[in-house]
Every structure is written in C-alpha cells, then in structure tokens.
Amino acid sequence: MGPASFAYFPSVDLAAIESRLAEWRAVFPEMGVLALFPEAEKASIPALQALCNRCELPLCGAMFPQLIYGTGFRSSGVCLLRFDRMPYAALFDVARQDAIGAAEAAETVAGHVGRHLDDEEPATLFLMLDALLPNIGSLLDELYLRLANRVHYAGVNAGSETFQAMPCLFDNQRIIGNGVLALLLKPHDGAVLEHGYRTEAETLPATSTDRNRIIHIDWRPAFEVYQELVRAKFGVEITRDNFYQYAVHFPFGILRANHTTVVRIPVMLDADNALYCIGEVPPHSMLALLDAPQVDSPDTLQNLHGGLSKLSGDPAGRELLLFYCAGRRQHLGAASAGEELAIFQNLSQASAIAGGLALGEIGDTTLWGYPLFHNATVVTAAWTNRT
Amino acid sequence: MRHDDVIPVLYEMAMTIGGEISLKPLLTRTLQRLLYFTSFPAGFICLDLSPSATAGSACLDAALLAAIGDFQLIKHIGETISLPADLALGPAAREDDRAALFSGLPVSPDRYRAFLRLPITDIGVVILMAPIMPETHLPLTRMFEPIMAHLARAVLLCRHYDQHTSQLIADKRQADQRAEFLALHDSLTGLPNRALLLDRIQQAMAMATHNGQYGALLTLNLDHFKQLNDIYGYETCDKILVETARRLEYCVREGDTVARFGGDEFVLLLWPLSVLKQEAAIQAEAIAQKAQQALLTPYQCDSRGLLATFSIGISLFRAHGDSLESLLKNAETSLYQAKTAGRNTIRFFDPGIQAAMMQRLELEADLLAAIRGNQLELYYQVQADDRNRATGAEALIRWHHPRRGMISPAVFIPLAEENGSIIEMGDWVLAEACRRLQAWQSDPRLGRLELAVNVSAIQFQQHDFTAKVGALLADYPSVSQRLKLELTESVLLNRAEDAIDKIQLLKNQGIRFSLDDFGTGYSSLAYLKRLPLDQLKIDQSFVRDVASDQSAAAITQTIIAMAQTLGLEVIAEGVETREQLALLTHFGCRHYQGYLLSRPLPLGQFEALVASGNPLLQPIDAE
C-alpha cells in the first residue's frame, strides 16, 4: 500500500511540502497535485506554483473561504491531494458572462475534454468555478448538451466568502478569476450531493431575473417582497445592514417535480433592491421562500453516505472529497456544521476527508441525473475508484 | 395533487415555450426544462411521426429534432430514426421496466429502463428516459397536457418563422451573390469585368514568375462601334455585344478568361502559353484568328444579318519586367496598331507604335482647333466628259497644319469620324461649296460647272441634315442645280427608307446625287434600284487595274452596263492614263476625273486651269 494521497499542512511550510512531494514523487513519478488553499493563505499560491515548477510537477487548485480536513474547518495551511497520475486538468476563462459566453465556454471546454474521453472508462468532470460567475447554470446546461452522459458532473464554487472578486483558480502558470478549472477524473463514478432542506413552501414568481440577479418578484422590487415575506412568516426584520447575516437563514427554493428543491441563498443586495444569489435563477422561476428551513442533518448525512456507497462502493477506509456549502454552515452555525462533518466521518469511516467550504455546488441528487447548480448542500466523492 | 407543486413547474414551462421563436431552440429549451424539473437524465423530441416503410414493422419513422443527455443519441439529431410504436404512440405514460423498448434505439446500450411519454398532440412526442424511474408524487402524465398543447402550437409558429427566416436568408444570400457577381462581372454580358480580369492577370503573372511561361492579352474592339451605335441604336448593339461575348467564350481554351472592359472593348487573357516566345505568339495568334473568324459570321438582329468587324491587338507577357500597368498599356497600343492597320486586323504590340499614338492624340486635339480656326481649305479636282470638256469638280478638303504642314485627309477624316467632328467639318464644306458655286455663277466658264461634295454617312443620317441643306439653299438660292452630293453605300446600312426620303426631298430642290466608291461596299442592287440617284462613281481601285486586270475590267464593264440599265450616269475616278481613259470610254463611261486631267487644286489654280486649259481639257465654251 502506497502513501496516503491527502496531506494537510497547518502552515504553508514550503520545505515540508517539498519534502512530502519528493516522497510521493519517488513512488508516483507521473503524479500531479490538486492544492486547496483557504482564503487566508491566498498569498502563498505563487510560492507553491514556483515550487511545483521547480520540481516539474503538474499543479492545479483553488481557493475557498476555508478548508475541510478530517472533521474540522481550517482557515490556515494548505491541503495537497495527490493524483497518482496527473489527469487532464485545464483552466478556462469565461470571457462573456451571459448565455452566449456560457455557450462559447462550454464549446471550448467540451472540445478539449472530449478529446480525452474514450467512453469505455467511467469519468467525472469535476469543475471548480469562480463563485462570482453569474452564468454557471447556463454553462452546465450547455456542457450537458455537448458532453451528455459521457461524464458524471460534479463541482464546487471557489472564491471568497466576502464575495469580493479575486483570482481563485490556478495551475502551474496562472491564477485566474472569472473562469473554470476542469478536472477529468478517470476512472471515476461521480459525486453525491444532498442538502436536506425541507420544502414546505409558498411560491411566488420571479418576474424579472438577470442571470444570478432576482430583480422583481411578483412584479415588485425583489428585496421589498423578500422583506415582507420574512417579516410575515418569521417576524424578522431584514435590512440592508443585516442582510447577509439573516438572508442565509431564509433562502429561496426553486421547486422541481420530483419534490427536490434547488436552493438559492441571497447573498447581496444592490441599489435597485435586486437580490444577488450564488447561481443563476432561470427567468420565470417560481420561487419558494423556504418555510422554517429546518435542516434534517441525520437524514442528509445518511443519504449522502448511502448515495456514495451506491456510486463507488463502501467508503470505509477510503479517501474522500467533501465540500460543504458556506451558506449552510452560516445557517446551521459553526458548531452544527462541525458536527455534521464528524457524523459523516463516523458514518463513512473514511481514512481521510479533504475539501473546502464551497460557495455553490454542482451535481444531482440522483445517479445520472441532470446536472444542476445548488446551494446549501454537501458534496462528496471518492478520491479514486477502488482498484 | 398540490397546486403549489404543479403551478410553478407549469408556469415556468409555459414561459420557456412562449419565449422561443425558432424550432431548434424551442425544442432544446423545452426538453432541458423538462429534464430539470423531472430529474430524468436524458430525453428526446421527435416530430413528423409516420408509419415505417418496412412492411409489418411495429416501428415509426420520426424526425429526431432534439436530444439531451445521451451522447449516442445526440449524434443522430436531424436524422430520421426508427421508433418503436409502443414507445412513441399512445397517451401520456410513465412506465418502468421497459428496457426492451430502448434496444432498437441509437442510445447508450443497456442504460434505460424507465420512460415518461408526453405526446405533443398529434404532431410528435417527447420521451424522457432514465435508468431508474425518478421519484415523484406529481401526476406528470396529466399535468403536462396543457404544456404539450402549448408546445404543439409553438412548434407550428416556430416552423413558420423558420421557413420565413430561411427564405429571407436565402433571398439575402442570393442578393449578396448577385452583388458579389456584379462586383466582378459585367452586367450586360456576364463576363468577368476589369477588376476580375486584373486579378487574374496578376495571378497569371505571379505564376509566370515561377515557371517562365508566356501569357497573352488579346484586346478586341468592334470597328466603328460608335457609328454602329448611332446607326442601329443601343439595343441592337447590346445584342451584338452579348453575342460577341458568347462567341469569344467559345473560342478560348479552358482556363483562359474572356472579359469585357466596357464599351465595345473585350480582353482575352490567354494563360498559360509556351515558354518560348515565338511559340507563344503562334498560339496567341491562332486563338485570335479563331476569334476573328467567329466574329465574322453576321449577327442576327431583328431578322437582319449584320456584319461587324473587329480589330485585335495582341500583347505577350511574362512576369519578369512587366508591370500590370505597362502590360495593359501594351495591350491598348497593340489594338490601336490593329486599327490603324486598316481594321478587321490582328496586330502584335510593337513599342515603336507608342510615339505614333501620342502624335495621333495630339492631332485629334489640333483638328478640333483647325475646324474652328480656318485652317481647312477646299481643293477642287476637275471632272470631265468623254469629249474632254470640264463638267464640274469634286470639292476635297485639305488641312494646312501650322506646324506640320499639309495633313493627309486619310489621316484626319477617320479621326474626325471617330471624335464626331466630321459633322461640323461636313457643314463647313457644304457651306463653302455653296458659297463657291454662288461666286462662280457670274463667270461664263465656271458658272456652268457642277460641284460634287462628299457627305459622310454620319452627317447624312443626322435628323436635321435636310433642314441644314435647305437653309443653305435659302442663302444661296441659285446653286442647287449645280450641287452634287456624293454618298457612300454606308448610308444605306440602316434606315434605308429614311435615306431614300431624304435624297428625294433634296432632289426635289434640284440637288443631284452620286454614289461614291461604288463596287467596294455592300452594293445591294435591291436598294440601288430604289435609290433616286443620278450618278454612280466607279471606285478608283477598279479604274487603277482596268487596263491590267481582266477581273477589274469585267467588273467595271458590268458596273457601267448596270448603271446604263438603271438610267444612271457613270463617272470613273482615279483615271491616270490615256489607256484607262480609252478603255473606260470604250465600255461606255462618259465622265471621269483623275490625275490624267489634274490633281486636286487650290481654288486659284483650279480656276486658272479651267480658264487656260489643260492640253487634254477642251475649253468649256469650245462646244
């Protein structure tokens, strides 16, 4: 049995990192690295790039508000995840941030990814995207039109929890924002995603939207309607000042016919009283203000564990990726979120868990389902297929 | 069924469908949203279902217009696929454990077991597919009914829109193609125009640089095009140009270019020719002769056969040392050489012609100044009868150029015809002749002489010609009986009836008419018989050879006999020897002019000649 694929360094200690990389390299000469940085360590990304370039090691990675390692959230250090053999990984800029830009980017990504697919081996297209891209839903639709069932779809949004624009995706040479890092994992059976939000809801039409911006609800400025709804249902007064603190507890749900809900957490307000969400809100979507959003944690984690077992077999003793929505943690509180991590560790009996606090997640709650962009979920996947 | 669960889905589906105007995005977006809402991972939409051509088949043929989620199926979008009737037909249904239905479809193998069928009324069907039936408590089969009805109407509208749009696109493409064609082609003949020819010449020159082969530019131009236009009109000449284009295309080799440069000028690019100059010249000349031959066949215009001749200039080129500009200049020059060589001729470019051409241009400008500046003068060549009595004279124009001296009429008359100044010149000659006749009137010898004036076809065919002559006769009322107008057969080329009317009108005022250069032109007996002429003038080419060439003698004899039959007087021009005169007299010709009697003389000398007498010439009053 070879060395573990995951390594967490509590501080960005380049000497220690170099030493670990050398150990890995000795066993896996064709290896590559996925590096996950917390926002607080973003200044160290260039140093890691320089180190990997010096060692001639392929590198890619992303920056998240915090990291997950084991059962804890980490705001310092760096997580290195080793590919025994570097898969196809590439950074793509999304030049135009509208439906046309999404189609153009999907054409490029699908073109490159398609050349590395043989359709015999199961593959997962794992996407890491800049959370501030407003056209992620369209990008997924367009990718699915082109690649269809040739891959499983999974992914997360990277960036800052402050929602300030900043470069958050990187490879050996570049650190970019407004883009996507595409990883083609082979062989790989995909990821599972769950949120467990209950959906007792009353619906109102989003009468005017622009990508991830809800401008009008029920033909009135979105924030006014949102304020009234929250006040009427929960007796809470949401203002411009306490918006992010409270809004995360009162997300919107876009209802689907299979009784699942796609969650959209409002994260910003603009001067026109429009609400910004992470992820697109399709035009004419019927929105539900999620009524008393109680999260059924045990159920969520059971589903997550069960789904993962169905996908990739028993996760016990394996290394798992885990991404946890930042909005979910804000809603549940740090303690409950940490508890969910511990429960999942306990359920899965994974040998190692690594990931990050994500600003949006990609996948579906069913196997081979239509890939969707979610908020408030937990996403997990086996790092490698069982050999 | 909870309305709160169903209404949001239906609302968004309806809005999605209502937002599309073209069929492909309509079906794709609708399918996307159905998959999104139902969690089915894949699906497709087929329209235009029809029974399969295979007899007894339980399948339908259908147009696959949208597919999502199955990469194998996506490859068949736009094709007609075979659908099991059990899958495609029937009311909306949601069924599991139906893997067999998918076995004949071009989908990922062994993947699907469950499906949701949503008929789009009677025009098509939506099929959503899944390995495992997605959970739902909603009545999917019933709740989408209004959406499918809405979709059916949207399909019809979008098809109509697409048809309209594709027609607009086709129209625009056609218009663009036409504009593109016209940018590079001549609209009348459809031949490449100047721009396209220049491009092809440049390509040929670039290739010639590498392989050393010669090319040639043949410049063709219709002889007397301007006169033809004046005589026949633009419509007829356009027909001639179009027919010329077709004939030239037939003459060249595959790969050569026939272009129209504008007006009556055609240019043939012959490429490639031999690498040897002499051989290349032979090849080019062979094609030029073929073209010349093809163009000699009379043009059928309005049931008339019209004859047109072309002058052809040939300029060889090989890339080295030839600029495009100089090449075109050479081609032009070679055409001028052909023209000056007597038309209906082929000439190669010779750099020596360049200087002559420049002189010609200068001369043209000088001629206009001469007409207005009194540099022209009439000379008079005496005409006599067989008893050597002076009966008249032919007025001949002469030009004393202040620097060049005397310019030959053979040089400046064609120039005047080409630039149109022949009319002004002709008016001056007529007026001068009338003035002279008037001046001679009081002289007993000169006052009996008839004065012949040449009238060009262009001048004669001017609509106001008779009016102008009438005005002159009003100014000089007593001269009409002694004025003789000499016409050539070309006046009959078109509007013969008009010519006959004009001649008759002027004859009524006492003017006599002579047909000049008889025997060299079309010599249409039919017209000759109808023309109210007084005299035929036998061309000097027959007279010159009458004593030495039996054919010339025979033709001359025939002309004289024919004229006698028609009751016309005959005059022979160019008589230089007594032998010629004796023969002509013997044949019955009673009138003559030529160097035997006198060269054309300036007025004073002519008057002196008539007064004092040439040894041959009997004094008029001697009779």
Interface residues (C-beta under 8 A of the other chain):
Chain A: D119 D141 Y144 L145 L147 A148 N149 R150 A201 E202 T203 P205 L255 R256 A257 N258 H259 T260 P282 P283 H284 S285 M286 A288 D364 T365 T366 L367 W368 G369 Y370 L372
Chain B: D4 D5 I7 P8 V9 Y11 E12 M15 T16 G19 T28 Q32 R33 L35 Y36 F37 T38 S39 F40 P41 A42 I68 G69 D70 F71 I74 S108 R111 A130 P131 I132 P134 E135 T136 H137 L138 L140 M143
